Amino acid sequence: MSGSIYGRLFQVSTWGESHGAAIGVVIDGCPAGLKLQESDIQAFLNRRKPGQSKYTTMRQETDQVEILSGVFEGYTTGTPISLMVRNQDQRSRDYSNIASVYRPGHADYTFTQKYGFRDYRGGGRSSGRETIGRVAAGAIAAKLLESLGITVQAYTSAVGPVKIDHSHMDMEEISKNRLYMPDKAAAAEAESYMEDMMQRRDSCGGVVECVIRGLPAGVGEPVFDKLDAALGKAVMSIGAVKGFEIGDGFEAAASLGSRNNDSFVIGKDKKPQKVTNHSGGTLGGMSDGSTIVMRAAFKPTPSISQVQKTVDRYGKEQEIQIKGRHDPVIVPRAVVVVEAMAALTAADLLLMSMTSRLDRIKKFFNKEEI
């Protein structure tokens, strides 16, 4: 299987299946000397692990990370970092009834058509559990960015029809409710909506918003490796993401140039800065020094306990009722996944930007002209 590697300089390769022995990732290109321990990574994994509330799957996994290589005496060595999380609560029997049928909304049919075979136990490589490797690697990328004064933060901005009020956002509220919403009132309304969905044996989708602060201007490339394009690919590669936008996104299509353009002024630091941020922190595919703002739209969880129509691999029409333990809404656990992919992208493009100017290369190698 190709396509399990992401990044060029800060490169990650994920491996493992939902019901295999373990899930893991190898990170290559992380600079030596970054202070790192398992607890740094575990803090990220704890935010996506199952069983956190009644709104997430009850699969009981500790998701305990093990650092196998690349770290010595608490610091990265510059060699590949290998991380592993063992699977502990696989119940493959829960999936025996779907071994020969294609679940609506899942990758069962397409996976079979591509490979002629599929691991039906929880979706195998197509399972949301694959994101463990992304989150573990993203924790390291975020640590690297943090050392440079750059922060990445994601949160739930909508659950079904319930949206946060951006004019009353409280970032401290994110960790105080089970849906990771920076709006207490919206979180309460969303939980009520979720209760209704669970009673109907249905599911819903939502939106995750993510901001990157402190990224210097000029990160990204002007053609195929645009910052916004790279972020779009990274976020769209997450299972269940059906839409991505940056800045005003689709609302910009109904705007006017006179309103959508972000005017420049000279800031207190004597550098150009924008008055508004309709562009979401990018211009021409490169960061403009303001906050990067992006959003990812997640579809409803496809595994629902209602009876659904489908077909089997023998060409017969069937009815299916999904068993097992599934999230009625993906969004809360996906927040940290979006954050991780944004961090991985920012770290990779930041390292790529180091060689874009000769004067900076000379400065790095102590070859500046006197």
C-alpha positions as CSV (number, residue, x, y, z in Angstrom):
1,M,0.0,0.0,0.0
2,S,1.4,3.4,-1.0
3,G,0.3,6.7,0.4
4,S,1.2,6.2,4.1
5,I,4.0,8.7,4.1
6,Y,3.5,12.4,4.6
7,G,5.9,15.4,4.4
8,R,9.2,16.1,2.7
9,L,11.7,17.2,5.3
10,F,9.7,16.5,8.5
11,Q,8.4,13.2,7.2
12,V,6.1,10.7,8.9
13,S,5.1,7.1,7.9
14,T,2.2,5.5,9.8
15,W,1.5,1.8,10.0
16,G,-0.9,-0.7,11.6
17,E,-4.5,-1.7,11.6
18,S,-7.5,-1.2,13.9
19,H,-7.5,-4.8,15.1
20,G,-3.8,-5.7,14.6
21,A,-1.2,-6.0,17.3
22,A,-0.3,-2.3,17.3
23,I,-0.5,1.1,15.6
24,G,2.6,3.2,15.1
25,V,4.5,5.9,13.2
26,V,8.1,6.7,12.2
27,I,9.2,10.3,12.1
28,D,12.2,11.2,10.0
29,G,13.7,14.7,9.8
30,C,13.1,15.9,13.4
31,P,16.1,18.0,14.4
32,A,18.3,16.8,17.1
33,G,18.2,18.4,20.5
34,L,14.4,18.8,20.9
35,K,13.4,18.0,24.5
36,L,11.0,15.1,24.3
37,Q,9.5,12.4,26.5
38,E,6.6,10.0,26.3
39,S,4.3,12.2,28.4
40,D,4.5,15.0,25.7
41,I,3.1,12.6,23.2
42,Q,0.7,10.9,25.6
43,A,-1.0,14.3,26.4
44,F,-2.1,14.4,22.7
45,L,-3.1,10.8,22.5
46,N,-5.3,11.1,25.6
47,R,-7.4,13.7,23.7
48,R,-8.3,11.3,21.0
49,K,-8.5,8.0,22.8
50,P,-11.9,6.2,23.0
51,G,-14.1,6.0,26.1
52,Q,-13.8,9.6,27.2
53,S,-17.6,10.1,27.4
54,K,-20.9,8.7,26.2
55,Y,-20.4,10.6,22.9
56,T,-17.4,8.4,22.0
57,T,-16.9,4.7,21.3
58,M,-16.7,2.6,24.5
59,R,-13.7,0.6,23.1
60,Q,-11.4,0.6,26.1
61,E,-7.9,1.5,25.0
62,T,-5.2,3.2,27.1
63,D,-3.4,4.2,23.9
64,Q,-0.1,4.2,25.8
65,V,2.7,5.3,23.6
66,E,6.2,3.7,23.6
67,I,9.2,5.5,22.1
68,L,11.3,2.8,20.4
69,S,14.0,4.9,18.9
70,G,15.3,8.4,18.1
71,V,15.3,9.8,21.7
72,F,18.2,9.5,24.2
73,E,18.3,11.0,27.7
74,G,15.2,13.1,27.0
75,Y,16.3,14.7,23.7
76,T,15.8,13.8,20.1
77,T,19.0,12.4,18.5
78,G,18.3,13.5,14.9
79,T,17.7,9.8,13.9
80,P,14.3,8.3,13.0
81,I,11.8,8.4,15.9
82,S,9.7,5.3,16.1
83,L,6.5,5.3,18.2
84,M,4.1,2.4,18.9
85,V,0.8,2.1,20.6
86,R,-0.4,-1.5,21.3
87,N,-4.1,-2.4,20.6
88,Q,-5.6,-4.0,23.7
89,D,-9.4,-4.2,23.3
90,Q,-10.0,-5.6,19.9
91,R,-13.4,-7.4,19.5
92,S,-13.1,-8.8,16.0
93,R,-16.3,-10.9,16.6
94,D,-18.3,-7.7,16.5
95,Y,-17.5,-7.4,12.8
96,S,-18.2,-11.0,11.7
97,N,-21.6,-10.0,10.3
98,I,-20.1,-7.6,7.8
99,A,-17.3,-9.8,6.5
100,S,-19.1,-10.2,3.1
101,V,-21.2,-7.1,3.0
102,Y,-20.4,-3.4,2.2
103,R,-21.3,-1.0,5.0
104,P,-22.9,2.2,3.7
105,G,-20.6,5.2,4.2
106,H,-17.5,3.1,4.7
107,A,-14.5,2.2,2.5
108,D,-15.5,-1.5,2.4
109,Y,-16.5,-1.5,-1.3
110,T,-13.7,0.8,-2.6
111,F,-11.0,-1.1,-0.6
112,T,-12.2,-4.4,-2.0
113,Q,-12.2,-3.0,-5.6
114,K,-8.7,-1.6,-5.2
115,Y,-7.0,-4.6,-3.5
116,G,-9.3,-7.5,-4.1
117,F,-9.3,-8.1,-0.3
118,R,-10.0,-6.2,2.9
119,D,-9.6,-6.5,6.6
120,Y,-13.2,-6.3,7.8
121,R,-12.3,-6.1,11.5
122,G,-13.1,-2.5,12.2
123,G,-12.1,-1.3,8.8
124,G,-8.4,-2.2,9.1
125,R,-6.3,0.5,7.7
126,S,-9.3,2.6,6.9
127,S,-10.3,2.8,10.5
128,G,-10.2,6.0,12.5
129,R,-7.8,4.3,14.7
130,E,-5.1,4.9,12.0
131,T,-5.0,8.5,13.2
132,I,-3.1,7.4,16.4
133,G,0.1,7.6,14.3
134,R,-0.8,11.0,13.0
135,V,-1.5,12.4,16.5
136,A,1.6,10.9,18.0
137,A,3.8,12.5,15.2
138,G,1.8,15.7,15.5
139,A,2.6,16.0,19.1
140,I,6.3,16.1,18.2
141,A,5.7,18.6,15.4
142,A,3.8,20.8,17.9
143,K,6.7,20.6,20.3
144,L,9.1,21.7,17.6
145,L,6.8,24.6,16.6
146,E,6.4,25.6,20.3
147,S,10.1,25.9,20.6
148,L,9.9,28.5,17.9
149,G,7.1,30.4,19.4
150,I,4.4,28.9,17.1
151,T,1.2,27.4,18.5
152,V,-1.5,25.3,16.9
153,Q,-4.9,25.0,18.5
154,A,-8.1,23.3,17.2
155,Y,-11.6,23.1,18.7
156,T,-15.1,22.2,17.8
157,S,-17.0,25.1,16.1
158,A,-20.2,23.2,15.2
159,V,-22.0,19.9,16.1
160,G,-24.8,19.3,13.6
161,P,-26.8,22.6,13.4
162,V,-25.3,24.0,16.6
163,K,-22.6,26.6,16.1
164,I,-20.4,28.5,18.5
165,D,-20.7,32.3,18.8
166,H,-17.3,33.6,17.7
167,S,-18.0,36.9,19.4
168,H,-18.2,35.1,22.8
169,M,-15.5,32.5,22.5
170,D,-13.7,31.4,25.6
171,M,-10.6,29.3,24.8
172,E,-10.4,28.1,28.4
173,E,-13.8,26.5,28.0
174,I,-12.5,24.0,25.4
175,S,-11.1,21.7,28.0
176,K,-14.1,22.1,30.3
177,N,-16.8,20.3,28.1
178,R,-16.9,17.0,26.4
179,L,-17.3,18.4,22.9
180,Y,-14.2,20.7,23.0
181,M,-16.3,23.8,22.2
182,P,-15.0,27.3,23.2
183,D,-18.6,28.3,24.0
184,K,-20.3,27.0,27.1
185,A,-23.9,27.8,25.9
186,A,-23.3,26.1,22.5
187,A,-21.7,23.1,24.1
188,A,-24.8,22.6,26.3
189,E,-27.1,22.9,23.3
190,A,-24.9,20.5,21.3
191,E,-25.0,17.9,24.1
192,S,-28.8,18.1,24.1
193,Y,-28.8,17.6,20.3
194,M,-26.5,14.6,20.7
195,E,-28.8,13.0,23.2
196,D,-31.6,13.2,20.6
197,M,-29.4,11.6,18.0
198,M,-28.5,8.8,20.3
199,Q,-32.2,8.1,21.1
200,R,-32.8,7.9,17.4
201,R,-29.9,5.5,16.9
202,D,-28.4,8.0,14.5
203,S,-25.3,10.2,14.2
204,C,-24.3,13.7,13.2
205,G,-21.4,15.6,11.8
206,G,-19.7,18.9,12.6
207,V,-16.9,21.3,12.0
208,V,-13.5,21.6,13.6
209,E,-11.8,25.0,13.4
210,C,-8.0,25.3,13.8
211,V,-5.7,28.3,14.3
212,I,-1.9,28.6,13.9
213,R,-0.4,31.6,15.7
214,G,3.2,32.9,15.4
215,L,4.0,31.4,12.0
216,P,6.4,34.0,10.3
217,A,5.6,35.4,6.9
218,G,6.8,33.6,3.9
219,V,6.2,30.0,4.9
220,G,4.9,27.9,2.0
221,E,5.6,27.9,-1.8
222,P,3.9,29.9,-4.5
223,V,2.9,27.1,-6.8
224,F,2.1,23.4,-6.0
225,D,3.3,23.5,-2.4
226,K,1.1,26.4,-1.3
227,L,0.6,26.6,2.5
228,D,-3.2,26.5,2.1
229,A,-3.0,23.7,-0.5
230,A,-0.7,21.7,1.8
231,L,-3.0,22.3,4.8
232,G,-6.0,21.3,2.6
233,K,-4.4,18.0,1.6
234,A,-3.3,17.3,5.2
235,V,-6.8,17.9,6.6
236,M,-8.7,16.2,3.7
237,S,-6.6,13.1,4.3
238,I,-8.3,12.6,7.6
239,G,-11.1,10.0,7.3
240,A,-14.7,11.5,7.3
241,V,-13.5,15.1,6.3
242,K,-15.7,16.2,3.4
243,G,-14.8,19.9,3.2
244,F,-12.0,22.3,4.0
245,E,-11.8,26.1,3.9
246,I,-9.3,28.7,5.0
247,G,-10.1,32.2,6.1
248,D,-13.6,33.3,4.9
249,G,-13.6,30.2,2.7
250,F,-16.8,29.7,0.7
251,E,-18.2,32.9,2.0
252,A,-15.5,34.8,0.0
253,A,-17.4,33.8,-3.2
254,A,-20.3,36.1,-2.2
255,S,-18.0,38.9,-1.0
256,L,-16.6,41.9,-2.9
257,G,-12.9,42.8,-3.6
258,S,-13.3,46.0,-1.6
259,R,-14.5,44.0,1.4
260,N,-12.5,40.8,1.0
261,N,-9.1,42.4,0.6
262,D,-7.1,42.8,3.8
263,S,-5.6,46.3,4.0
264,F,-2.0,46.7,5.3
265,V,-0.7,49.1,7.9
266,I,2.6,49.5,9.7
267,G,2.3,47.8,13.1
268,K,4.0,48.7,16.4
269,D,7.0,46.6,15.5
270,K,7.4,48.7,12.3
271,K,6.5,45.8,10.1
272,P,3.5,45.4,7.8
273,Q,0.4,43.9,9.3
274,K,-3.1,43.3,8.1
275,V,-6.2,45.2,9.5
276,T,-8.5,42.2,8.8
277,N,-7.9,38.5,8.1
278,H,-10.3,37.4,5.4
279,S,-7.6,35.5,3.7
280,G,-7.0,33.3,6.8
281,G,-3.3,34.1,7.1
282,T,-2.1,33.2,3.6
283,L,-1.4,35.2,0.5
284,G,-0.2,33.7,-2.8
285,G,0.2,30.3,-1.0
286,M,2.5,31.7,1.7
287,S,1.9,32.7,5.3
288,D,1.5,36.5,5.7
289,G,2.4,36.7,9.4
290,S,-1.2,36.8,10.7
291,T,-3.1,34.0,12.3
292,I,-3.8,31.0,10.1
293,V,-7.5,30.1,10.3
294,M,-8.9,26.9,8.8
295,R,-12.0,24.7,9.1
296,A,-12.7,21.1,8.4
297,A,-16.2,19.7,7.9
298,F,-16.8,16.1,9.1
299,K,-19.6,13.9,7.9
300,P,-21.9,12.0,10.3
301,T,-20.4,8.8,11.7
302,P,-21.4,6.2,9.1
303,S,-21.7,3.3,11.7
304,I,-25.2,3.7,13.0
305,S,-27.4,1.0,14.6
306,Q,-30.4,1.6,12.3
307,V,-31.2,-1.0,9.7
308,Q,-29.7,0.1,6.3
309,K,-29.9,-1.3,2.8
310,T,-26.7,-2.6,1.1
311,V,-25.2,-5.3,-1.1
312,D,-22.7,-8.1,-0.5
313,R,-19.7,-9.2,-2.5
314,Y,-21.8,-11.9,-4.2
315,G,-24.0,-9.3,-5.8
316,K,-27.1,-9.8,-3.6
317,E,-29.0,-7.0,-1.9
318,Q,-29.0,-7.2,1.9
319,E,-30.1,-5.3,5.0
320,I,-27.5,-4.6,7.7
321,Q,-27.5,-3.4,11.2
322,I,-24.1,-2.3,12.5
323,K,-22.9,-3.8,15.7
324,G,-19.9,-2.9,17.8
325,R,-18.8,0.3,19.6
326,H,-19.0,3.5,17.6
327,D,-18.9,7.3,18.1
328,P,-22.3,9.0,17.6
329,V,-20.2,12.0,16.5
330,I,-16.6,11.9,15.3
331,V,-15.9,15.6,15.8
332,P,-14.7,15.7,19.5
333,R,-12.0,13.1,19.0
334,A,-11.1,14.6,15.6
335,V,-10.2,17.9,17.1
336,V,-6.7,16.8,18.1
337,V,-6.3,15.0,14.7
338,V,-6.8,18.2,12.8
339,E,-4.4,20.0,15.2
340,A,-1.8,17.3,14.6
341,M,-2.0,17.4,10.8
342,A,-1.8,21.2,10.9
343,A,1.3,21.0,13.1
344,L,2.9,18.4,10.8
345,T,2.3,20.6,7.7
346,A,3.5,23.8,9.4
347,A,6.7,22.1,10.7
348,D,7.5,20.6,7.3
349,L,7.0,23.8,5.3
350,L,8.9,25.8,7.9
351,L,11.9,23.6,7.5
352,M,11.6,23.8,3.7
353,S,11.6,27.6,3.9
354,M,15.0,27.6,5.5
355,T,16.7,27.3,2.1
356,S,14.7,29.8,0.2
357,R,17.1,32.7,0.7
358,L,20.9,32.9,0.2
359,D,21.4,35.5,2.9
360,R,19.9,33.2,5.5
361,I,21.9,30.2,4.3
362,K,25.1,32.3,4.6
363,K,24.1,33.4,8.1
364,F,23.4,29.8,9.1
365,F,26.8,28.7,7.9
366,N,28.6,31.8,9.3
367,K,29.5,33.0,5.8
368,E,28.0,36.4,5.9
369,E,29.8,39.1,4.0
370,I,31.7,41.6,6.1
